[in-house]
Amino acid sequence: MTKQLAGLILYDHENRFLLQHRTEDAPTFPGCWSFFGGEIERNETPEQALKREALEELSYSLNDPRFWTSQRFTHREANYVSFLFLDRYDGSELVLGEGQGMGWFQPSEAKRLNMSALGRQVFGELQKLLTEANQLNASLASLLPAIRQQ
């Protein structure tokens, strides 16, 4: 059975991305820097899971999350699909509820972090998206469709 995850890519006005430093006993990618998020519960949509996880892990209410992409991967012989969403940070206080730390990073800074290959791939794609947004003089969110509010 494939486990479903919802992942939050929160970015600020400087186009930095918020990452969680996962604990050493995390079920996936222990000790790595990764995006916030978690497992989608039974009878929950990816969007609902994303909002719940943002509250649980950051005490943060999302503003206008936009679905970006999904990724399939295998970790420790378990299959996963992760639904990744982007949302612009509004400056509200963030309170770390899970993990051993958090920080804001530019995609170019990912090279120095302990990240999974999957995380590095996402950062590479984010760098391309930022380049496209800069060329169009547009925001990241404007390149993505709005999701239905529930």
KOLMI-677918 format. One record per residue: x, y, z of N, C-alpha, C, CB in turn. Coordinates in steps of 0.2 Angstrom, whole numbers, plus 5000, padded with zeros to 4 digits. Glycine has a CB too. Layout:
<site n_east="X" n_north="Y" n_up="Z" ca_east="X" ca_north="Y" ca_up="Z" c_east="X" c_north="Y" c_up="Z" cb_east="X" cb_north="Y" cb_up="Z"/>
...
END
This chain:
<site n_east="5004" n_north="4994" n_up="5000" ca_east="5000" ca_north="5000" ca_up="5000" c_east="5004" c_north="5006" c_up="5000" cb_east="4995" cb_north="5000" cb_up="5006"/>
<site n_east="5003" n_north="5011" n_up="4996" ca_east="5006" ca_north="5017" ca_up="4995" c_east="5004" c_north="5022" c_up="5001" cb_east="5006" cb_north="5020" cb_up="4988"/>
<site n_east="5009" n_north="5025" n_up="5004" ca_east="5007" ca_north="5030" ca_up="5009" c_east="5007" c_north="5037" c_up="5006" cb_east="5012" cb_north="5030" cb_up="5015"/>
<site n_east="5002" n_north="5041" n_up="5008" ca_east="5001" ca_north="5047" ca_up="5005" c_east="5003" c_north="5053" c_up="5010" cb_east="4994" cb_north="5049" cb_up="5002"/>
<site n_east="5007" n_north="5058" n_up="5007" ca_east="5010" ca_north="5063" ca_up="5011" c_east="5008" c_north="5070" c_up="5008" cb_east="5018" cb_north="5063" cb_up="5012"/>
<site n_east="5007" n_north="5075" n_up="5012" ca_east="5006" ca_north="5082" ca_up="5010" c_east="5012" c_north="5086" c_up="5012" cb_east="5000" cb_north="5085" cb_up="5013"/>
<site n_east="5016" n_north="5089" n_up="5008" ca_east="5022" ca_north="5093" ca_up="5010" c_east="5021" c_north="5101" c_up="5008" cb_east="5028" cb_north="5091" cb_up="5006"/>
<site n_east="5023" n_north="5105" n_up="5013" ca_east="5023" ca_north="5112" ca_up="5012" c_east="5029" c_north="5115" c_up="5010" cb_east="5020" cb_north="5115" cb_up="5019"/>
<site n_east="5029" n_north="5119" n_up="5005" ca_east="5035" ca_north="5123" ca_up="5003" c_east="5033" c_north="5130" c_up="5004" cb_east="5037" cb_north="5122" cb_up="4995"/>
<site n_east="5035" n_north="5132" n_up="5010" ca_east="5033" ca_north="5139" ca_up="5012" c_east="5039" c_north="5144" c_up="5010" cb_east="5032" cb_north="5140" cb_up="5020"/>
<site n_east="5037" n_north="5149" n_up="5007" ca_east="5043" ca_north="5154" ca_up="5005" c_east="5041" c_north="5161" c_up="5007" cb_east="5043" cb_north="5153" cb_up="4997"/>
<site n_east="5046" n_north="5165" n_up="5007" ca_east="5046" ca_north="5172" ca_up="5010" c_east="5047" c_north="5177" c_up="5004" cb_east="5050" cb_north="5173" cb_up="5016"/>
<site n_east="5047" n_north="5183" n_up="5006" ca_east="5048" ca_north="5189" ca_up="5001" c_east="5054" c_north="5189" c_up="4998" cb_east="5046" cb_north="5195" cb_up="5004"/>
<site n_east="5059" n_north="5185" n_up="5001" ca_east="5066" ca_north="5185" ca_up="4998" c_east="5067" c_north="5178" c_up="4994" cb_east="5071" cb_north="5185" cb_up="5004"/>
<site n_east="5061" n_north="5175" n_up="4993" ca_east="5062" ca_north="5168" ca_up="4989" c_east="5066" c_north="5163" c_up="4993" cb_east="5064" cb_north="5169" cb_up="4982"/>
<site n_east="5066" n_north="5163" n_up="5000" ca_east="5069" ca_north="5158" ca_up="5004" c_east="5064" c_north="5153" c_up="5006" cb_east="5073" cb_north="5161" cb_up="5010"/>
<site n_east="5066" n_north="5147" n_up="5007" ca_east="5061" ca_north="5142" ca_up="5008" c_east="5062" c_north="5139" c_up="5015" cb_east="5062" cb_north="5136" cb_up="5003"/>
<site n_east="5057" n_north="5138" n_up="5019" ca_east="5057" ca_north="5135" ca_up="5026" c_east="5058" c_north="5128" c_up="5026" cb_east="5051" cb_north="5137" cb_up="5030"/>
<site n_east="5063" n_north="5126" n_up="5029" ca_east="5065" ca_north="5118" ca_up="5030" c_east="5065" c_north="5116" c_up="5037" cb_east="5072" cb_north="5117" cb_up="5027"/>
<site n_east="5063" n_north="5110" n_up="5038" ca_east="5063" ca_north="5107" ca_up="5045" c_east="5069" c_north="5103" c_up="5046" cb_east="5056" cb_north="5103" cb_up="5046"/>
<site n_east="5073" n_north="5103" n_up="5051" ca_east="5078" ca_north="5098" ca_up="5053" c_east="5075" c_north="5093" c_up="5056" cb_east="5084" cb_north="5102" cb_up="5057"/>
<site n_east="5074" n_north="5087" n_up="5053" ca_east="5071" ca_north="5081" ca_up="5056" c_east="5075" c_north="5078" c_up="5061" cb_east="5070" cb_north="5076" cb_up="5050"/>
<site n_east="5071" n_north="5075" n_up="5066" ca_east="5075" ca_north="5071" ca_up="5071" c_east="5078" c_north="5065" c_up="5069" cb_east="5070" cb_north="5070" cb_up="5077"/>
<site n_east="5082" n_north="5062" n_up="5073" ca_east="5086" ca_north="5056" ca_up="5071" c_east="5081" c_north="5050" c_up="5071" cb_east="5092" cb_north="5055" cb_up="5076"/>
<site n_east="5076" n_north="5051" n_up="5074" ca_east="5071" ca_north="5045" ca_up="5074" c_east="5065" c_north="5046" c_up="5070" cb_east="5069" cb_north="5044" cb_up="5081"/>
<site n_east="5065" n_north="5051" n_up="5065" ca_east="5060" ca_north="5052" ca_up="5061" c_east="5059" c_north="5046" c_up="5056" cb_east="5061" cb_north="5058" cb_up="5056"/>
<site n_east="5053" n_north="5044" n_up="5054" ca_east="5051" ca_north="5038" ca_up="5050" c_east="5054" c_north="5039" c_up="5043" cb_east="5044" cb_north="5037" cb_up="5050"/>
<site n_east="5055" n_north="5045" n_up="5040" ca_east="5058" ca_north="5046" ca_up="5034" c_east="5063" c_north="5051" c_up="5034" cb_east="5052" cb_north="5047" cb_up="5028"/>
<site n_east="5069" n_north="5050" n_up="5031" ca_east="5074" ca_north="5054" ca_up="5031" c_east="5077" c_north="5057" c_up="5037" cb_east="5073" cb_north="5060" cb_up="5026"/>
<site n_east="5078" n_north="5053" n_up="5042" ca_east="5080" ca_north="5055" ca_up="5049" c_east="5086" c_north="5059" c_up="5048" cb_east="5081" cb_north="5049" cb_up="5053"/>
<site n_east="5086" n_north="5065" n_up="5052" ca_east="5092" ca_north="5069" ca_up="5053" c_east="5093" c_north="5074" c_up="5047" cb_east="5098" cb_north="5065" cb_up="5053"/>
<site n_east="5089" n_north="5073" n_up="5042" ca_east="5089" ca_north="5077" ca_up="5036" c_east="5085" c_north="5084" c_up="5036" cb_east="5087" cb_north="5073" cb_up="5030"/>
<site n_east="5087" n_north="5088" n_up="5032" ca_east="5083" ca_north="5094" ca_up="5031" c_east="5078" c_north="5093" c_up="5026" cb_east="5088" cb_north="5101" cb_up="5029"/>
<site n_east="5072" n_north="5095" n_up="5027" ca_east="5066" ca_north="5093" ca_up="5023" c_east="5061" c_north="5098" c_up="5024" cb_east="5064" cb_north="5086" cb_up="5024"/>
<site n_east="5056" n_north="5098" n_up="5019" ca_east="5050" ca_north="5102" ca_up="5020" c_east="5045" c_north="5099" c_up="5025" cb_east="5046" cb_north="5102" cb_up="5013"/>
<site n_east="5041" n_north="5104" n_up="5028" ca_east="5037" ca_north="5102" ca_up="5033" c_east="5031" c_north="5098" c_up="5030" cb_east="5034" cb_north="5108" cb_up="5037"/>
<site n_east="5027" n_north="5094" n_up="5033" ca_east="5022" ca_north="5090" ca_up="5031" c_east="5021" c_north="5084" c_up="5034" cb_east="5022" cb_north="5089" cb_up="5023"/>
<site n_east="5017" n_north="5079" n_up="5032" ca_east="5016" ca_north="5073" ca_up="5035" c_east="5011" c_north="5069" c_up="5031" cb_east="5014" cb_north="5074" cb_up="5042"/>
<site n_east="5009" n_north="5063" n_up="5034" ca_east="5005" ca_north="5058" ca_up="5031" c_east="4997" c_north="5061" c_up="5031" cb_east="5005" cb_north="5052" cb_up="5035"/>
<site n_east="4994" n_north="5059" n_up="5025" ca_east="4987" ca_north="5061" ca_up="5024" c_east="4983" c_north="5055" c_up="5028" cb_east="4985" cb_north="5061" cb_up="5016"/>
<site n_east="4979" n_north="5058" n_up="5032" ca_east="4975" ca_north="5053" ca_up="5036" c_east="4969" c_north="5051" c_up="5032" cb_east="4972" cb_north="5056" cb_up="5043"/>
<site n_east="4966" n_north="5045" n_up="5034" ca_east="4960" ca_north="5042" ca_up="5031" c_east="4954" c_north="5048" c_up="5030" cb_east="4957" cb_north="5036" cb_up="5035"/>
<site n_east="4951" n_north="5048" n_up="5025" ca_east="4946" ca_north="5053" ca_up="5023" c_east="4948" c_north="5060" c_up="5023" cb_east="4940" cb_north="5052" cb_up="5028"/>
<site n_east="4954" n_north="5061" n_up="5022" ca_east="4957" ca_north="5068" ca_up="5022" c_east="4960" c_north="5069" c_up="5015" cb_east="4962" cb_north="5069" cb_up="5027"/>
<site n_east="4958" n_north="5075" n_up="5012" ca_east="4961" ca_north="5077" ca_up="5006" c_east="4969" c_north="5079" c_up="5007" cb_east="4957" cb_north="5083" cb_up="5002"/>
<site n_east="4973" n_north="5080" n_up="5002" ca_east="4979" ca_north="5082" ca_up="5003" c_east="4979" c_north="5089" c_up="5005" cb_east="4983" cb_north="5082" cb_up="4996"/>
<site n_east="4975" n_north="5094" n_up="5003" ca_east="4974" ca_north="5100" ca_up="5005" c_east="4972" c_north="5101" c_up="5013" cb_east="4969" cb_north="5104" cb_up="5001"/>
<site n_east="4968" n_north="5097" n_up="5015" ca_east="4966" ca_north="5096" ca_up="5022" c_east="4972" c_north="5094" c_up="5026" cb_east="4960" cb_north="5092" cb_up="5023"/>
<site n_east="4975" n_north="5089" n_up="5024" ca_east="4981" ca_north="5087" ca_up="5028" c_east="4987" c_north="5092" c_up="5028" cb_east="4984" cb_north="5080" cb_up="5024"/>
<site n_east="4988" n_north="5096" n_up="5023" ca_east="4993" ca_north="5101" ca_up="5023" c_east="4991" c_north="5106" c_up="5028" cb_east="4993" cb_north="5104" cb_up="5016"/>
<site n_east="4985" n_north="5108" n_up="5028" ca_east="4983" ca_north="5113" ca_up="5033" c_east="4984" c_north="5111" c_up="5040" cb_east="4975" cb_north="5115" cb_up="5032"/>
<site n_east="4982" n_north="5104" n_up="5041" ca_east="4982" ca_north="5101" ca_up="5048" c_east="4990" c_north="5101" c_up="5050" cb_east="4979" cb_north="5094" cb_up="5048"/>
<site n_east="4994" n_north="5099" n_up="5045" ca_east="5001" ca_north="5098" ca_up="5047" c_east="5004" c_north="5105" c_up="5048" cb_east="5005" cb_north="5094" cb_up="5041"/>
<site n_east="5002" n_north="5110" n_up="5044" ca_east="5005" ca_north="5117" ca_up="5046" c_east="5003" c_north="5119" c_up="5053" cb_east="5002" cb_north="5122" cb_up="5040"/>
<site n_east="4997" n_north="5118" n_up="5055" ca_east="4995" ca_north="5120" ca_up="5062" c_east="4999" c_north="5115" c_up="5067" cb_east="4988" cb_north="5119" cb_up="5063"/>
<site n_east="5000" n_north="5109" n_up="5066" ca_east="5003" ca_north="5104" ca_up="5071" c_east="5010" c_north="5106" c_up="5071" cb_east="5002" cb_north="5097" cb_up="5069"/>
<site n_east="5014" n_north="5107" n_up="5065" ca_east="5021" ca_north="5107" ca_up="5065" c_east="5024" c_north="5114" c_up="5066" cb_east="5023" cb_north="5104" cb_up="5059"/>
<site n_east="5020" n_north="5119" n_up="5064" ca_east="5022" ca_north="5126" ca_up="5064" c_east="5017" c_north="5131" c_up="5068" cb_east="5023" cb_north="5129" cb_up="5057"/>
<site n_east="5011" n_north="5129" n_up="5070" ca_east="5006" ca_north="5133" ca_up="5073" c_east="5005" c_north="5139" c_up="5068" cb_east="5008" cb_north="5136" cb_up="5080"/>
<site n_east="5004" n_north="5137" n_up="5062" ca_east="5004" ca_north="5142" ca_up="5056" c_east="4997" c_north="5140" c_up="5052" cb_east="5010" cb_north="5142" cb_up="5052"/>
<site n_east="4993" n_north="5145" n_up="5051" ca_east="4988" ca_north="5145" ca_up="5046" c_east="4990" c_north="5147" c_up="5039" cb_east="4981" cb_north="5149" cb_up="5049"/>
<site n_east="4989" n_north="5142" n_up="5034" ca_east="4991" ca_north="5144" ca_up="5027" c_east="4986" c_north="5149" c_up="5024" cb_east="4990" cb_north="5137" cb_up="5023"/>
<site n_east="4989" n_north="5153" n_up="5020" ca_east="4985" ca_north="5158" ca_up="5017" c_east="4982" c_north="5156" c_up="5010" cb_east="4990" cb_north="5164" cb_up="5015"/>
<site n_east="4986" n_north="5154" n_up="5005" ca_east="4983" ca_north="5152" ca_up="4999" c_east="4988" c_north="5147" c_up="4996" cb_east="4983" cb_north="5159" cb_up="4994"/>
<site n_east="4988" n_north="5141" n_up="4998" ca_east="4992" ca_north="5136" ca_up="4996" c_east="4990" c_north="5134" c_up="4989" cb_east="4992" cb_north="5129" cb_up="5000"/>
<site n_east="4995" n_north="5133" n_up="4985" ca_east="4994" ca_north="5131" ca_up="4978" c_east="4998" c_north="5124" c_up="4977" cb_east="4997" cb_north="5136" cb_up="4973"/>
<site n_east="4994" n_north="5119" n_up="4974" ca_east="4997" ca_north="5113" ca_up="4972" c_east="5002" c_north="5114" c_up="4967" cb_east="4992" cb_north="5108" cb_up="4970"/>
<site n_east="5008" n_north="5111" n_up="4968" ca_east="5014" ca_north="5112" ca_up="4963" c_east="5015" c_north="5105" c_up="4959" cb_east="5020" cb_north="5114" cb_up="4967"/>
<site n_east="5016" n_north="5100" n_up="4963" ca_east="5018" ca_north="5093" ca_up="4960" c_east="5017" c_north="5088" c_up="4965" cb_east="5025" cb_north="5094" cb_up="4957"/>
<site n_east="5017" n_north="5082" n_up="4962" ca_east="5018" ca_north="5076" ca_up="4966" c_east="5024" c_north="5072" c_up="4964" cb_east="5011" cb_north="5072" cb_up="4966"/>
<site n_east="5026" n_north="5068" n_up="4969" ca_east="5032" ca_north="5064" ca_up="4968" c_east="5031" c_north="5057" c_up="4971" cb_east="5038" cb_north="5067" cb_up="4971"/>
<site n_east="5033" n_north="5052" n_up="4968" ca_east="5033" ca_north="5045" ca_up="4971" c_east="5040" c_north="5043" c_up="4972" cb_east="5030" cb_north="5040" cb_up="4965"/>
<site n_east="5041" n_north="5040" n_up="4978" ca_east="5047" ca_north="5038" ca_up="4980" c_east="5046" c_north="5031" c_up="4985" cb_east="5051" cb_north="5043" cb_up="4984"/>
<site n_east="5052" n_north="5028" n_up="4986" ca_east="5052" ca_north="5022" ca_up="4990" c_east="5057" c_north="5024" c_up="4995" cb_east="5054" cb_north="5016" cb_up="4986"/>
<site n_east="5056" n_north="5022" n_up="5002" ca_east="5060" ca_north="5023" ca_up="5007" c_east="5060" c_north="5018" c_up="5012" cb_east="5059" cb_north="5030" cb_up="5011"/>
<site n_east="5065" n_north="5014" n_up="5014" ca_east="5065" ca_north="5008" ca_up="5018" c_east="5060" c_north="5003" c_up="5016" cb_east="5064" cb_north="5011" cb_up="5025"/>
<site n_east="5059" n_north="5002" n_up="5010" ca_east="5055" ca_north="4997" ca_up="5007" c_east="5047" c_north="4999" c_up="5007" cb_east="5056" cb_north="4990" cb_up="5010"/>
<site n_east="5046" n_north="5005" n_up="5009" ca_east="5039" ca_north="5007" ca_up="5009" c_east="5038" c_north="5012" c_up="5003" cb_east="5037" cb_north="5011" cb_up="5016"/>
<site n_east="5032" n_north="5012" n_up="5000" ca_east="5031" ca_north="5016" ca_up="4994" c_east="5027" c_north="5022" c_up="4996" cb_east="5027" cb_north="5013" cb_up="4989"/>
<site n_east="5029" n_north="5028" n_up="4994" ca_east="5025" ca_north="5035" ca_up="4996" c_east="5024" c_north="5039" c_up="4989" cb_east="5030" cb_north="5039" cb_up="5000"/>
<site n_east="5019" n_north="5043" n_up="4990" ca_east="5017" ca_north="5048" ca_up="4985" c_east="5016" c_north="5054" c_up="4989" cb_east="5011" cb_north="5047" cb_up="4981"/>
<site n_east="5020" n_north="5060" n_up="4988" ca_east="5020" ca_north="5066" ca_up="4991" c_east="5017" c_north="5071" c_up="4987" cb_east="5027" cb_north="5068" cb_up="4993"/>
<site n_east="5012" n_north="5075" n_up="4989" ca_east="5009" ca_north="5080" ca_up="4986" c_east="5012" c_north="5087" c_up="4989" cb_east="5001" cb_north="5080" cb_up="4987"/>
<site n_east="5015" n_north="5091" n_up="4984" ca_east="5019" ca_north="5097" ca_up="4987" c_east="5015" c_north="5103" c_up="4985" cb_east="5026" cb_north="5097" cb_up="4984"/>
<site n_east="5014" n_north="5107" n_up="4990" ca_east="5011" ca_north="5114" ca_up="4989" c_east="5015" c_north="5119" c_up="4991" cb_east="5004" cb_north="5114" cb_up="4993"/>
<site n_east="5014" n_north="5125" n_up="4987" ca_east="5018" ca_north="5131" ca_up="4989" c_east="5013" c_north="5136" c_up="4992" cb_east="5021" cb_north="5134" cb_up="4982"/>
<site n_east="5016" n_north="5140" n_up="4997" ca_east="5012" ca_north="5145" ca_up="5000" c_east="5017" c_north="5151" c_up="5002" cb_east="5008" cb_north="5143" cb_up="5006"/>
<site n_east="5015" n_north="5157" n_up="5001" ca_east="5019" ca_north="5163" ca_up="5003" c_east="5018" c_north="5164" c_up="5010" cb_east="5017" cb_north="5169" cb_up="4999"/>
<site n_east="5024" n_north="5165" n_up="5014" ca_east="5024" ca_north="5166" ca_up="5021" c_east="5021" c_north="5173" c_up="5022" cb_east="5031" cb_north="5165" cb_up="5024"/>
<site n_east="5017" n_north="5174" n_up="5027" ca_east="5014" ca_north="5181" ca_up="5029" c_east="5017" c_north="5184" c_up="5035" cb_east="5007" cb_north="5180" cb_up="5030"/>
<site n_east="5023" n_north="5182" n_up="5038" ca_east="5026" ca_north="5185" ca_up="5043" c_east="5024" c_north="5183" c_up="5050" cb_east="5026" cb_north="5192" cb_up="5042"/>
<site n_east="5018" n_north="5179" n_up="5050" ca_east="5016" ca_north="5177" ca_up="5057" c_east="5021" c_north="5173" c_up="5061" cb_east="5009" cb_north="5173" cb_up="5056"/>
<site n_east="5020" n_north="5173" n_up="5067" ca_east="5025" ca_north="5169" ca_up="5071" c_east="5025" c_north="5161" c_up="5069" cb_east="5024" cb_north="5170" cb_up="5079"/>
<site n_east="5030" n_north="5158" n_up="5069" ca_east="5031" ca_north="5151" ca_up="5068" c_east="5033" c_north="5148" c_up="5074" cb_east="5036" cb_north="5149" cb_up="5062"/>
<site n_east="5030" n_north="5143" n_up="5076" ca_east="5032" ca_north="5139" ca_up="5082" c_east="5034" c_north="5132" c_up="5080" cb_east="5026" cb_north="5139" cb_up="5088"/>
<site n_east="5040" n_north="5130" n_up="5081" ca_east="5042" ca_north="5123" ca_up="5080" c_east="5038" c_north="5118" c_up="5084" cb_east="5049" cb_north="5122" cb_up="5080"/>
<site n_east="5034" n_north="5113" n_up="5081" ca_east="5031" ca_north="5108" ca_up="5084" c_east="5033" c_north="5101" c_up="5083" cb_east="5023" cb_north="5108" cb_up="5082"/>
<site n_east="5037" n_north="5100" n_up="5078" ca_east="5041" ca_north="5094" ca_up="5076" c_east="5047" c_north="5095" c_up="5073" cb_east="5036" cb_north="5090" cb_up="5072"/>
<site n_east="5052" n_north="5091" n_up="5075" ca_east="5059" ca_north="5091" ca_up="5072" c_east="5063" c_north="5094" c_up="5077" cb_east="5059" cb_north="5096" cb_up="5066"/>
<site n_east="5070" n_north="5095" n_up="5075" ca_east="5075" ca_north="5097" ca_up="5080" c_east="5077" c_north="5105" c_up="5078" cb_east="5081" cb_north="5093" cb_up="5080"/>
<site n_east="5074" n_north="5107" n_up="5073" ca_east="5075" ca_north="5114" ca_up="5071" c_east="5072" c_north="5116" c_up="5064" cb_east="5083" cb_north="5115" cb_up="5070"/>
<site n_east="5073" n_north="5122" n_up="5063" ca_east="5070" ca_north="5125" ca_up="5056" c_east="5074" c_north="5131" c_up="5054" cb_east="5062" cb_north="5127" cb_up="5057"/>
<site n_east="5074" n_north="5132" n_up="5048" ca_east="5078" ca_north="5138" ca_up="5045" c_east="5075" c_north="5140" c_up="5038" cb_east="5085" cb_north="5136" cb_up="5045"/>
<site n_east="5077" n_north="5146" n_up="5036" ca_east="5075" ca_north="5148" ca_up="5029" c_east="5081" c_north="5148" c_up="5025" cb_east="5073" cb_north="5156" cb_up="5029"/>
<site n_east="5081" n_north="5145" n_up="5019" ca_east="5086" ca_north="5144" ca_up="5014" c_east="5084" c_north="5146" c_up="5007" cb_east="5088" cb_north="5137" cb_up="5015"/>
<site n_east="5089" n_north="5148" n_up="5003" ca_east="5089" ca_north="5149" ca_up="4996" c_east="5090" c_north="5142" c_up="4993" cb_east="5094" cb_north="5155" cb_up="4994"/>
<site n_east="5088" n_north="5141" n_up="4987" ca_east="5089" ca_north="5135" ca_up="4984" c_east="5097" c_north="5133" c_up="4983" cb_east="5086" cb_north="5134" cb_up="4977"/>
<site n_east="5100" n_north="5139" n_up="4982" ca_east="5108" ca_north="5138" ca_up="4981" c_east="5111" c_north="5135" c_up="4987" cb_east="5111" cb_north="5144" cb_up="4979"/>
<site n_east="5108" n_north="5136" n_up="4993" ca_east="5111" ca_north="5134" ca_up="4999" c_east="5110" c_north="5127" c_up="5001" cb_east="5108" cb_north="5138" cb_up="5005"/>
<site n_east="5106" n_north="5124" n_up="4997" ca_east="5104" ca_north="5117" ca_up="4999" c_east="5110" c_north="5112" c_up="4998" cb_east="5099" cb_north="5114" cb_up="4994"/>
<site n_east="5115" n_north="5114" n_up="4994" ca_east="5121" ca_north="5110" ca_up="4993" c_east="5125" c_north="5109" c_up="5000" cb_east="5126" cb_north="5113" cb_up="4988"/>
<site n_east="5124" n_north="5113" n_up="5004" ca_east="5128" ca_north="5112" ca_up="5011" c_east="5124" c_north="5109" c_up="5016" cb_east="5130" cb_north="5119" cb_up="5013"/>
<site n_east="5118" n_north="5107" n_up="5015" ca_east="5113" ca_north="5104" ca_up="5020" c_east="5113" c_north="5097" c_up="5019" cb_east="5106" cb_north="5107" cb_up="5019"/>
<site n_east="5112" n_north="5093" n_up="5024" ca_east="5111" ca_north="5086" ca_up="5024" c_east="5104" c_north="5085" c_up="5022" cb_east="5112" cb_north="5083" cb_up="5031"/>
<site n_east="5103" n_north="5084" n_up="5015" ca_east="5096" ca_north="5083" ca_up="5013" c_east="5096" c_north="5076" c_up="5009" cb_east="5094" cb_north="5088" cb_up="5008"/>
<site n_east="5090" n_north="5073" n_up="5008" ca_east="5089" ca_north="5067" ca_up="5004" c_east="5090" c_north="5069" c_up="4997" cb_east="5082" cb_north="5064" cb_up="5005"/>
<site n_east="5091" n_north="5064" n_up="4993" ca_east="5092" ca_north="5065" ca_up="4985" c_east="5085" c_north="5068" c_up="4983" cb_east="5093" cb_north="5059" cb_up="4982"/>
<site n_east="5080" n_north="5066" n_up="4986" ca_east="5073" ca_north="5069" ca_up="4984" c_east="5073" c_north="5076" c_up="4985" cb_east="5068" cb_north="5065" cb_up="4987"/>
<site n_east="5075" n_north="5078" n_up="4991" ca_east="5075" ca_north="5085" ca_up="4993" c_east="5079" c_north="5089" c_up="4989" cb_east="5077" cb_north="5086" cb_up="5001"/>
<site n_east="5085" n_north="5087" n_up="4987" ca_east="5089" ca_north="5091" ca_up="4982" c_east="5086" c_north="5091" c_up="4976" cb_east="5096" cb_north="5087" cb_up="4982"/>
<site n_east="5082" n_north="5086" n_up="4973" ca_east="5079" ca_north="5087" ca_up="4967" c_east="5073" c_north="5092" c_up="4967" cb_east="5076" cb_north="5080" cb_up="4965"/>
<site n_east="5070" n_north="5092" n_up="4973" ca_east="5064" ca_north="5097" ca_up="4974" c_east="5067" c_north="5104" c_up="4973" cb_east="5060" cb_north="5096" cb_up="4980"/>
<site n_east="5073" n_north="5105" n_up="4977" ca_east="5076" ca_north="5112" ca_up="4977" c_east="5079" c_north="5114" c_up="4970" cb_east="5082" cb_north="5112" cb_up="4982"/>
<site n_east="5081" n_north="5109" n_up="4966" ca_east="5083" ca_north="5110" ca_up="4959" c_east="5077" c_north="5113" c_up="4955" cb_east="5086" cb_north="5104" cb_up="4956"/>
<site n_east="5071" n_north="5109" n_up="4956" ca_east="5065" ca_north="5111" ca_up="4952" c_east="5063" c_north="5118" c_up="4955" cb_east="5060" cb_north="5106" cb_up="4953"/>
<site n_east="5064" n_north="5120" n_up="4961" ca_east="5062" ca_north="5126" ca_up="4964" c_east="5066" c_north="5132" c_up="4961" cb_east="5062" cb_north="5126" cb_up="4971"/>
<site n_east="5072" n_north="5130" n_up="4960" ca_east="5077" ca_north="5135" ca_up="4957" c_east="5075" c_north="5137" c_up="4950" cb_east="5084" cb_north="5132" cb_up="4957"/>
<site n_east="5073" n_north="5132" n_up="4946" ca_east="5070" ca_north="5133" ca_up="4939" c_east="5064" c_north="5137" c_up="4939" cb_east="5069" cb_north="5126" cb_up="4936"/>
<site n_east="5059" n_north="5135" n_up="4944" ca_east="5053" ca_north="5139" ca_up="4945" c_east="5054" c_north="5147" c_up="4947" cb_east="5049" cb_north="5136" cb_up="4950"/>
<site n_east="5059" n_north="5148" n_up="4951" ca_east="5061" ca_north="5155" ca_up="4953" c_east="5064" c_north="5158" c_up="4947" cb_east="5066" cb_north="5154" cb_up="4958"/>
<site n_east="5068" n_north="5155" n_up="4943" ca_east="5071" ca_north="5158" ca_up="4937" c_east="5065" c_north="5160" c_up="4932" cb_east="5076" cb_north="5153" cb_up="4933"/>
<site n_east="5061" n_north="5155" n_up="4931" ca_east="5055" ca_north="5157" ca_up="4927" c_east="5051" c_north="5163" c_up="4929" cb_east="5050" cb_north="5151" cb_up="4926"/>
<site n_east="5050" n_north="5163" n_up="4936" ca_east="5046" ca_north="5169" ca_up="4939" c_east="5050" c_north="5175" c_up="4938" cb_east="5045" cb_north="5167" cb_up="4946"/>
<site n_east="5056" n_north="5175" n_up="4939" ca_east="5060" ca_north="5181" ca_up="4938" c_east="5060" c_north="5184" c_up="4931" cb_east="5067" cb_north="5180" cb_up="4940"/>
<site n_east="5061" n_north="5179" n_up="4926" ca_east="5061" ca_north="5181" ca_up="4919" c_east="5054" c_north="5184" c_up="4917" cb_east="5062" cb_north="5175" cb_up="4915"/>
<site n_east="5049" n_north="5182" n_up="4920" ca_east="5042" ca_north="5184" ca_up="4919" c_east="5040" c_north="5190" c_up="4923" cb_east="5037" cb_north="5179" cb_up="4919"/>
<site n_east="5045" n_north="5192" n_up="4928" ca_east="5043" ca_north="5197" ca_up="4933" c_east="5037" c_north="5195" c_up="4936" cb_east="5043" cb_north="5204" cb_up="4929"/>
<site n_east="5036" n_north="5189" n_up="4939" ca_east="5030" ca_north="5186" ca_up="4942" c_east="5032" c_north="5183" c_up="4948" cb_east="5027" cb_north="5181" cb_up="4937"/>
<site n_east="5027" n_north="5182" n_up="4952" ca_east="5028" ca_north="5179" ca_up="4959" c_east="5027" c_north="5171" c_up="4958" cb_east="5022" cb_north="5181" cb_up="4964"/>
<site n_east="5030" n_north="5167" n_up="4962" ca_east="5029" ca_north="5160" ca_up="4962" c_east="5022" c_north="5158" c_up="4961" cb_east="5033" cb_north="5157" cb_up="4968"/>
<site n_east="5018" n_north="5161" n_up="4966" ca_east="5011" ca_north="5159" ca_up="4966" c_east="5007" c_north="5160" c_up="4960" cb_east="5008" cb_north="5162" cb_up="4972"/>
<site n_east="5009" n_north="5165" n_up="4956" ca_east="5006" ca_north="5167" ca_up="4950" c_east="5007" c_north="5162" c_up="4944" cb_east="5008" cb_north="5174" cb_up="4947"/>
<site n_east="5012" n_north="5157" n_up="4945" ca_east="5013" ca_north="5152" ca_up="4940" c_east="5010" c_north="5146" c_up="4942" cb_east="5021" cb_north="5151" cb_up="4940"/>
<site n_east="5006" n_north="5146" n_up="4947" ca_east="5002" ca_north="5140" ca_up="4949" c_east="4995" c_north="5141" c_up="4950" cb_east="5005" cb_north="5137" cb_up="4956"/>
<site n_east="4991" n_north="5136" n_up="4948" ca_east="4984" ca_north="5137" ca_up="4949" c_east="4981" c_north="5137" c_up="4956" cb_east="4980" cb_north="5131" cb_up="4945"/>
<site n_east="4976" n_north="5141" n_up="4957" ca_east="4973" ca_north="5141" ca_up="4964" c_east="4970" c_north="5135" c_up="4966" cb_east="4969" cb_north="5147" cb_up="4965"/>
<site n_east="4970" n_north="5133" n_up="4972" ca_east="4966" ca_north="5127" ca_up="4974" c_east="4960" c_north="5129" c_up="4977" cb_east="4970" cb_north="5122" cb_up="4979"/>
<site n_east="4955" n_north="5124" n_up="4977" ca_east="4948" ca_north="5126" ca_up="4980" c_east="4949" c_north="5127" c_up="4987" cb_east="4943" cb_north="5120" cb_up="4978"/>
<site n_east="4946" n_north="5132" n_up="4990" ca_east="4945" ca_north="5133" ca_up="4997" c_east="4940" c_north="5128" c_up="5000" cb_east="4944" cb_north="5140" cb_up="4999"/>
<site n_east="4942" n_north="5125" n_up="5005" ca_east="4937" ca_north="5120" ca_up="5008" c_east="4935" c_north="5122" c_up="5015" cb_east="4940" cb_north="5113" cb_up="5009"/>
END
